[in-house]
Amino acid sequence: MSENLYAEHPEVYDALYARKDYDAETEFVVSRFEGRTETDGARPETGDRRALVVGCGTGEHAKRLRDAGFEVLGVDKYPAMVERARTKSDAEFRVGTLPDLPVEGAFDLAWLPFTVVNHLRPDELAESLRAVADRLAAGGVLVFDEIATRGEGTGPRLKTYPADEGTYARLTHVHEVGDSEYRWDSLVFTPDGEFFVDTHRLTDYDPEYLAGVCDALGLSVETYGWYDETAEPGEGGLFTFVAR
């Protein structure tokens, strides 16, 4: 699978997602963490709170968690993403994959942002969520999201991304390749006239199934719209899960 956007072009990844609302997403996660009740466990003081970001990408969420006072460890599968993340904040970043996380100790907050769960294969989903849940401290919070492809159009789509250096473009065609499994094939064009192929294989999971996995791990889960406590879960095919 040629996931070249992640493996070779982290700077293009940042250009494509420059308008992503990292601030709002991080604020939502921090608010869910700080909204724990006293029965959830002791609440660490600011500066002593540990956060684990699995699938940290180029480090935008990790940078904002650092600004919010967390000690942050980011983990990503791709060395290129990790190297770029290290230029953005003093959070710690490591190369690693689920379910074999290269981390030690317990974390007050664990976050799998921006379709990390969709990238997990069905035979590794439960084990991967268990690996993260096992790293939660008493009263810890796990947050993850899902973007559902089902029900959306799968024909070719062209989207442009204006940037200071010019305009990026991505032509994407989504193919259904199995039961709730989709392959996203893209041609990505850069302002300097270069282009590359990028392919991802994603799985749509039934939200009730994901909640059931959390329940089996001893976690109670609430489902929201996309990092918004006022949005309906599943609106636009977007879900955010907060498990405690």
C-alpha positions, 0 to 999 in steps of 0.5 A: 500500500503506497501511503506516500503522503505519510511516508514521503511528503509530510510537508504536503500533508501539512499543506493539505490540512492547513485549514483543519481546525486543530484548535477546536479538536484539541479544546474539545478533547481537553474539555472532555478530560477536564470534565471528569467527575471526582469518582473517575479518579484523582485529577493530576495538577496541570504540568503533571498530566500525561497525554499519549497521541497515537497516530500523531502525524506531524504533531499539530495536536501534540503541540496544542496539548503541550500548550494546554499543559500536558506532558505529551508523547506522540507515536506514529508509524512513519519516521517522516511524520515523526521528524516533522513533528519534532520541529514543532514542539518540545513534545516527545515523539517516537516511531511505533505502531499499534498494537505494539506501542513503544511507550512506558508508564500510564497516561491520563489522556490517550488520543487516536485522532483523525481516522487512526481507527479507520486505518486499523484492520478488523483483525487488529482493532480490538487488540490495538484499542486494548493496548491503548486502554491498558496504558490509561491511568486511573480515571484516564480518558481515551478519545478516538474518532471515525469518518464513515465512507459508507453512504458517501459518493465514491466517484472521482473527486478533485479538491484544491488547497490554496497555500502561500507557495501556490495551489495543491490539488488532490484527485481521489477515487474511493473503491469499495474492496470488501465488507465495509472496507474501502481503498482511497486512491489519490493523485496529489499535485504540488505547486511546483508541478510535481505529483505522486500517488497516494493510497490508503485502505480504510475500514468503516466500523459500526459505531455500536461495535466500537462502543461494544469493544470499549465496553469489553475493555471496561470502558464506558463510552459517549459518542459525539459529532466531530469534536463537538458536544452539540453535534449529532453523532454521525452527522456527515458520517463523523463520530467522536468517541470518549471512553473513560 
